[in-house]
Amino acid sequence: MFRLAHRAAKDIVSEVSKRVNNRDEGLPHVLPRYLPEQYSLRQIREELIPGEDSADKASDLERLVILYSCITATDRLHQEDDQEHDRETLSLWVSKVILPNGNFVSQDEAPDDTTEASRERALTLSRQKIDVGLQCLEILLTHMNPSAPFPFLSNEILLSLLASTSSRDPWATEASTARATFLLSHASVQKRALDTDFLINYILQSLIRPLFSKSKPTTITTAGRPAIQSSVPKPRTTTELLICEAKPWKYEKPYSIPVLEWAVANIPVAILNPNFHLFIPPLLTMLDDPNTGIRARGCSILTTFLPKLPPSHLKQSGLAEVFEDALMPTLLFLPNLTPVGESVVLLPAVYEALYALCDVRYPKDDKDEKVGRDKFLDGLLRNGVLKGYLHSSEHPEIVKVLLEELRVIVVKMEIHAVKHLKDILPMIFTVLSDPFAVTNVSLLLSAIYVLQSTILNCWVRLGLSKYRLEIFKALCLCWKNAGEELVGSANGEMEKLGNVVEELKATGRIFIAAIAEGGDEASSDHGANVKNEVRMLVEVDGSLRDLFGIGGGKENEK
């Protein structure tokens, strides 16, 4: 009955597999002339869902293409009174076959027999299966009987929807993510998905826990508690066991990552608190993975997870130290050992996770935790930003990331950042004084923003001549370089450099105001007066008047 449809679908799948990066290119379908004149859901089910002893070798994508073509050709689809069972069976089958497997995941820790071309082909087919399958699910669930209430979704169908909720996954397309989100947005589905039985028993206990059990770090137990370290030598493991069998969540069921991510983001606090230990092994496993993409994903999930925990959970369980020990080494995933592109993605994610850990472990409004908070941030600045800059100062992309994180840390440390002025100001000066920095406006702006935050939080010490004169020099050099570049720049570049000029003006005025209001102790080192110093600079170079907002001579004596 469907012989012509199978032949046409096979040709379509063969053509689809040759495409590369076919995101959102439209859904493949069989032309109506290859479909039977009339058919029912029962006949489609009997044709497409193979039995255990079936000799049919058609691929899942071929069957999905036929299913999509048949249920969208509504003039040929015969509606029967007792088709609910067929609809449920087809929906369940679709939900199972569209779950992405690990055929396109490279084994980055061991020799890999698959080629890049074969992995790309597997990824292309996976994207098409998910796109077509989710469209089929939407039609089966909502269009077969529009007047009926939204049907009850089984655990398997919910799982297939959650697997497509993140645009960060390689198998995700804009269409599949939007469709999965739409189906999950129904009130009855949301209530079902946030049920304790589904979240805890099905997702965490039945799916996540077994997948991550073999690859959990030795720092925790299977129950998610800190482990007592043993001096007994670790047993030998083969590469094959280490790579394939120990990480089924990565190489067999990669959809477990977006499912875990969704669970962390949406689980109610009332359900999370008594079951938080179930999240610890998978989170620490991801933080320990050598793949920087997965490690960054783990940091992002942890950043969402930590604020939902009361501080007492981290203190009483001892997990705060475990998380800190897992995150801190990632701060040094820097070039040349780590590619620049990967570091640029990974570093912001790990810093965000560490900020979240700091805020939960040492709440800002808790005076008893102030010493611990200052110590944590001090170590983060020393062992993260400063050490990272020492290793990778020749890479502008990395310097930009470190400057952005430095700004956040300075704001969090407030006045206590003054102890690091001797290290912070040289970083800023190096960028602002570089005559070629104007070609990298984003880096230049990052340095200016750090300087602004430093002035606002550390102004009580910036009046000292060793700091004051260094800032004057950096601002003046940057102002001159930006002004010279602005003269011969095109319209697009002129707008970007205009932003630099405006931020430099704001910084100069903030600096003068902060030092002038600092009192004699801050501004009278060796009898210096900051406004007089500026006037002398303006007399030498009149263009600096706009930078600091102070004229030369006696014109602005007040």
C-alpha positions in Angstrom: 0.0 0.0 0.0 2.8 2.4 0.9 5.4 0.9 -1.5 5.7 4.1 -3.6 5.9 6.2 -0.5 8.8 4.2 0.8 10.7 4.5 -2.4 10.2 8.2 -2.5 11.1 8.6 1.2 14.3 6.6 0.6 15.4 9.0 -2.2 14.5 12.0 0.0 16.6 10.7 2.9 19.5 9.9 0.6 19.4 13.5 -0.6 19.1 15.0 2.9 22.1 13.1 4.1 24.3 14.9 1.6 23.5 18.3 3.0 25.8 20.0 5.5 24.7 22.3 8.3 21.1 22.1 7.1 19.6 24.1 10.0 16.0 25.2 9.3 15.9 24.3 5.6 12.4 23.1 5.6 10.8 19.7 6.3 11.3 16.9 3.7 8.0 15.3 2.5 6.7 12.8 0.0 4.7 14.2 -2.8 0.9 13.3 -2.7 1.2 11.3 -6.0 3.3 8.7 -4.1 0.8 8.3 -1.3 -2.2 6.0 -1.3 -5.6 7.5 -2.2 -7.1 6.8 1.3 -5.6 5.5 4.5 -6.3 5.7 8.3 -4.1 6.1 11.4 -4.4 2.4 12.0 -3.0 1.6 8.5 -0.2 4.1 9.0 0.7 2.6 12.4 0.7 -1.0 11.0 2.9 0.1 8.1 5.4 2.3 9.9 6.0 0.7 13.3 7.9 -2.5 12.7 7.4 -5.6 14.7 10.1 -7.5 16.5 10.4 -10.1 13.6 9.9 -7.5 10.8 12.3 -7.7 7.9 11.7 -4.1 6.9 15.0 -2.2 6.7 13.6 1.3 6.3 15.3 3.9 8.4 13.6 5.9 11.1 13.8 9.1 9.1 12.2 7.4 6.1 9.3 6.3 8.3 9.0 9.8 9.9 8.9 11.4 6.4 6.1 9.1 5.4 4.2 9.7 8.6 4.5 13.5 8.2 3.5 13.4 4.6 0.4 11.2 5.4 -0.9 13.2 8.3 -0.5 16.5 6.6 -2.4 15.3 3.5 -5.7 15.6 5.4 -7.9 15.0 2.3 -6.5 11.4 2.1 -6.5 10.7 5.8 -9.7 8.9 6.9 -10.7 9.7 10.4 -12.0 6.7 12.5 -13.9 6.8 15.7 -11.5 4.4 17.5 -8.2 6.0 16.4 -7.1 7.2 19.8 -5.0 4.1 20.5 -3.3 4.5 17.1 -2.6 8.2 17.8 -1.0 7.3 21.2 1.0 4.5 19.7 2.4 6.6 16.9 3.2 9.5 19.3 5.1 7.2 21.6 7.0 5.7 18.7 8.0 9.1 17.4 9.1 10.3 20.8 11.5 7.3 21.0 13.1 7.5 17.6 13.8 11.2 17.6 16.0 11.1 20.7 19.5 11.9 19.5 22.2 9.2 20.0 25.9 9.6 20.2 26.7 8.8 16.6 27.9 12.3 15.9 29.9 12.8 19.2 33.6 12.6 18.7 35.6 10.6 21.3 38.0 13.4 22.2 39.8 11.4 24.8 40.8 8.4 22.7 41.3 7.3 19.1 38.1 7.6 17.1 37.3 5.3 14.3 34.6 7.5 12.8 35.5 10.3 10.4 34.4 13.9 10.6 32.3 13.4 7.4 30.4 10.4 9.0 29.8 12.3 12.2 28.5 15.3 10.2 26.2 13.0 8.2 24.9 11.5 11.4 24.3 15.0 12.9 22.4 16.1 9.7 20.1 13.0 9.9 19.5 13.6 13.6 18.5 17.2 13.0 16.1 16.1 10.3 14.6 13.3 12.5 14.0 15.8 15.3 12.5 18.4 13.1 10.1 16.1 11.3 9.3 14.1 14.5 8.4 17.1 16.5 6.2 18.4 13.7 4.5 15.0 13.7 4.0 15.1 17.4 2.5 18.5 17.3 0.0 17.4 14.6 -0.8 14.1 16.5 -1.3 15.8 19.8 -3.1 19.0 18.8 -4.6 18.6 15.3 -6.1 15.2 15.2 -9.0 16.3 17.4 -8.8 20.0 17.9 -12.0 20.2 20.0 -10.6 17.7 22.6 -8.5 18.8 25.6 -4.7 18.6 25.3 -3.9 14.9 25.7 -2.0 13.4 28.7 1.7 13.0 27.8 3.7 9.9 28.8 7.1 10.2 30.4 8.7 9.2 27.1 7.0 11.9 25.1 7.9 14.6 27.7 11.5 13.4 27.6 11.7 13.8 23.9 10.4 17.3 24.2 12.9 18.3 26.9 15.7 16.9 24.8 15.1 19.7 22.3 14.6 22.7 24.6 18.1 24.1 24.3 19.6 25.9 21.3 23.1 25.1 22.5 22.9 21.5 21.4 24.3 20.5 18.0 21.1 18.7 17.0 18.9 21.7 17.8 17.5 24.0 15.1 15.4 27.1 15.6 12.3 25.3 14.4 12.7 22.3 16.7 13.5 24.4 19.8 10.5 26.6 19.2 8.2 23.6 18.6 9.3 21.7 21.7 8.9 24.9 23.8 5.4 25.4 22.4 4.3 21.9 23.2 5.7 22.2 26.7 4.0 25.6 27.3 0.5 24.0 27.7 -0.7 24.4 31.3 -1.4 20.7 31.7 2.0 19.7 30.3 3.8 22.2 32.6 2.0 20.8 35.6 2.9 17.3 34.6 6.5 18.1 33.9 7.0 19.7 37.3 5.4 16.8 39.2 7.7 15.2 41.8 7.2 11.7 40.3 8.4 12.9 36.8 11.2 15.2 37.9 12.7 13.1 40.8 11.7 9.5 40.1 11.8 9.4 36.3 14.3 12.1 35.2 16.8 12.1 38.1 16.5 8.6 39.5 15.7 6.5 36.4 17.6 8.5 33.7 20.3 10.8 35.0 21.6 8.9 38.0 22.5 5.6 36.1 24.0 7.5 33.2 26.4 9.4 35.4 27.1 6.8 38.0 30.3 5.3 36.4 32.0 8.6 35.7 31.4 10.6 38.9 34.5 12.2 40.4 36.1 10.5 43.4 35.4 13.6 45.5 31.8 12.6 46.1 29.9 9.4 47.0 27.1 7.9 44.9 24.6 9.7 47.2 26.1 13.1 46.3 28.0 13.6 49.5 31.7 14.6 50.0 33.8 11.4 50.0 36.6 10.6 52.4 39.7 10.4 50.3 41.5 7.1 50.4 45.2 6.3 49.8 44.4 3.0 48.1 45.7 3.0 44.5 43.0 3.4 41.9 42.2 0.3 39.9 43.5 0.2 36.4 40.9 0.8 33.6 41.2 0.4 29.9 40.8 3.3 27.5 37.7 1.7 26.1 36.0 1.4 29.5 37.1 5.0 30.4 35.7 6.4 27.2 32.7 4.4 26.1 31.3 2.6 29.0 31.9 5.1 31.7 30.2 8.0 30.0 27.0 6.9 28.4 25.5 10.3 29.1 28.0 11.7 26.7 28.5 9.1 24.0 25.2 7.2 24.0 22.5 9.6 25.3 23.8 13.1 24.9 20.2 14.4 25.3 20.7 13.9 29.1 22.5 17.2 29.3 19.7 19.5 28.1 17.2 17.4 30.2 19.4 18.0 33.3 19.7 21.7 32.3 15.9 22.0 32.0 15.3 20.2 35.3 17.7 22.5 37.2 16.2 25.6 35.7 12.6 24.7 36.3 12.5 22.5 39.4 10.6 24.2 42.3 12.7 25.0 45.3 10.3 23.0 47.5 11.2 19.8 45.5 14.9 20.7 45.0 15.9 21.2 48.7 15.2 17.6 49.9 16.6 16.1 46.7 19.5 18.4 45.9 22.0 15.6 46.4 20.7 13.9 43.2 22.1 16.8 41.1 25.6 16.8 42.6 27.2 13.8 40.8 26.2 14.8 37.3 27.2 18.5 37.9 30.6 17.6 39.2 31.0 15.0 36.4 30.4 17.7 33.8 32.8 20.1 35.6 35.5 17.5 35.4 35.0 16.6 31.7 38.0 17.4 29.4 35.7 18.7 26.7 35.5 22.5 27.2 32.0 22.8 25.7 30.6 20.3 28.2 32.6 21.9 31.0 31.2 25.3 30.2 27.7 23.8 30.0 28.2 22.4 33.5 29.3 25.8 34.8 26.2 27.4 33.4 23.9 24.7 34.9 25.7 25.1 38.3 25.2 28.9 38.1 21.5 28.3 37.9 21.5 25.5 40.5 23.4 27.2 43.4 21.1 30.2 44.0 18.3 27.8 44.7 20.1 26.3 47.6 20.1 27.7 51.1 23.6 28.6 52.4 23.2 26.0 55.1 23.1 23.2 52.6 26.5 24.0 51.3 28.1 24.5 54.7 26.6 21.5 56.4 27.3 19.1 53.5 30.8 20.3 52.8 30.0 20.7 49.1 31.1 24.3 49.0 34.7 23.2 49.1 34.1 20.4 46.6 32.6 22.9 44.1 35.4 25.3 44.6 38.0 22.7 44.1 36.2 21.6 40.9 35.9 25.1 39.5 39.2 26.8 40.3 41.5 24.7 38.0 39.3 25.7 35.1 40.4 29.3 35.4 43.7 28.3 33.9 42.3 26.7 30.8 44.2 29.2 28.7 46.2 29.3 25.5 48.3 27.7 24.3 47.2 24.5 26.0 43.5 25.4 25.3 42.5 27.0 22.0 41.6 30.7 22.3 38.1 30.2 21.0 37.4 27.6 23.6 38.9 29.6 26.4 36.8 32.6 25.5 33.6 30.5 25.9 34.8 28.6 29.0 36.2 31.4 31.2 33.1 33.6 31.5 31.0 30.5 32.4 33.4 29.4 35.2 33.7 32.9 36.6 29.9 33.2 36.7 29.7 29.8 38.6 32.3 31.0 41.1 30.4 34.3 41.6 27.2 32.2 42.3 29.1 30.0 44.7 30.5 33.1 46.5 27.1 34.7 46.9 25.4 31.6 48.2 28.3 30.5 50.5 29.0 34.0 51.8 25.8 36.1 51.5 26.7 39.8 51.1 24.3 41.0 53.8 25.7 38.5 56.4 28.3 40.4 58.4 29.6 37.1 59.9 30.6 35.9 56.5 32.4 39.1 55.3 35.9 37.8 56.1 35.2 34.6 54.2 33.7 36.5 51.3 36.7 38.9 51.0 39.1 36.0 51.2 37.2 34.1 48.5 37.2 37.1 46.1 40.8 37.8 46.9 41.8 34.3 45.9 39.6 34.5 42.7 41.4 37.7 41.7 44.9 36.4 42.4 44.6 32.9 41.1 42.2 33.7 38.3 42.5 37.1 36.7 46.1 38.0 37.6 47.5 34.6 37.0 45.6 34.2 33.8 46.8 37.6 32.6 50.4 36.6 33.4 50.0 33.5 31.2 48.0 34.9 28.3 48.6 38.6 28.1 49.6 38.3 24.4 46.0 37.2 23.4 43.7 40.2 23.1 40.6 38.0 23.3 41.7 36.5 26.6 42.7 39.9 28.0 39.3 41.3 27.2 37.5 38.4 29.1 39.9 38.9 32.1 39.2 42.6 32.2 35.5 42.1 32.1 35.8 39.6 35.1 38.2 42.0 36.9 35.5 44.6 36.7 33.0 42.3 38.4 35.4 41.3 41.1 36.4 44.9 41.9 32.7 45.8 42.3 32.1 42.9 44.5 35.3 43.6 46.6 34.5 47.3 46.9 37.1 49.1 49.0 39.0 45.9 49.8 40.2 45.9 46.2 42.8 48.6 47.1 45.2 45.9 48.1 45.4 44.9 44.4 45.9 48.3 42.9 49.6 47.6 42.2 48.5 44.7 40.0 45.2 46.1 38.6 46.5 49.4 37.3 49.4 48.0 35.2 46.8 45.7 33.4 44.7 48.7 32.6 47.7 50.9 31.6 49.0 48.3 29.2 45.8 48.3 27.2 45.0 52.1 27.3 48.6 53.1 26.4 48.9 50.7 23.5 48.9 52.8 20.3 47.3 49.9 18.4 44.5 49.4 21.0 42.2 51.7 19.0 41.9 48.9 16.4 40.2 46.7 19.0 37.5 49.0 20.4 35.8 46.3 22.5 39.1 45.6 24.4 39.6 49.3 24.9 36.2 49.8 26.3 36.6 46.8 28.7 39.8 48.5 30.1 38.0 51.8 30.4 35.1 50.2 32.3 37.5 48.5 34.7 39.2 51.8 35.4 35.8 53.4 36.1 34.9 50.7 38.6 38.4 50.9 40.2 38.1 54.7 40.6 34.6 54.4 42.2 35.6 51.7 44.6 39.3 52.5 45.4 39.3 56.3 45.2 40.7 56.6 48.7 44.1 55.4 47.6 44.2 56.8 44.0 45.3 60.2 45.2 48.8 58.8 46.0 51.2 60.0 43.3 52.3 56.5 42.2 48.7 55.7 41.3 47.4 59.1 40.3 50.2 59.8 37.8 49.8 56.4 36.2 46.1 57.0 35.6 46.8 60.4 34.2 49.3 59.0 31.8 47.0 56.1 30.7 44.0 58.5 30.1 46.1 61.0 28.2 47.8 58.5 25.9 44.5 56.7 25.1 42.8 60.1 24.5 45.5 61.1 22.0 45.5 57.8 20.2 41.7 57.7 19.9 41.6 61.3 18.7 44.2 60.7 16.0 42.4 57.5 14.8 39.1 59.3 14.8 40.2 61.8 12.2 40.8 59.4 9.4 38.2 56.7 10.3 35.1 55.6 8.3 31.6 56.2 9.5 31.2 52.8 11.2 34.6 53.0 13.0 33.9 56.7 13.8 30.8 55.6 15.8 32.8 53.0 17.7 35.6 55.3 18.5 33.1 58.0 19.5 31.9 55.6 22.2 35.5 55.3 23.4 35.9 59.1 23.5 32.7 59.6 25.5 33.7 56.9 28.0 37.1 58.5 28.4 35.5 61.8 29.1 33.3 60.2 31.7 36.3 58.4 33.2 38.4 61.6 33.4 35.7 63.6 35.1 35.0 60.7 37.6 38.7 60.5 38.4 39.1 64.3 39.0 35.9 64.4 41.2 36.9 61.3 43.2 40.4 62.6 43.9 39.3 66.1 44.6 36.7 64.9 47.1 39.1 62.6 48.8 40.4 65.1 51.2 44.0 66.1 52.0 45.1 62.6 52.8 44.1 61.3 49.4 45.1 64.3 47.2 47.9 66.1 48.8 50.8 63.7 48.5 53.9 65.9 48.3 51.7 68.9 48.2 50.1 67.9 44.8 46.7 69.3 43.8 44.9 67.3 41.2 43.1 70.2 39.6 46.3 72.2 39.3 48.0 69.2 37.7 45.2 69.0 35.2 45.4 72.7 34.4 49.1 72.3 33.7 48.4 69.4 31.3 45.8 71.4 29.5 48.2 74.4 29.1 50.6 72.0 27.3 47.9 70.3 25.3 44.6 72.0 24.9 42.8 68.9 23.6 42.9 67.5 27.2 40.4 70.1 28.3 37.5 67.9 27.0 39.0 64.8 28.6 39.0 66.2 32.2 36.4 69.0 31.9 38.9 71.5 33.5 40.4 74.5 31.6 43.9 75.8 31.8 45.1 78.9 33.7 42.7 80.6 36.2 39.5 80.2 34.2 38.0 77.4 36.4 39.6 78.3 39.7 36.4 77.5 41.5 
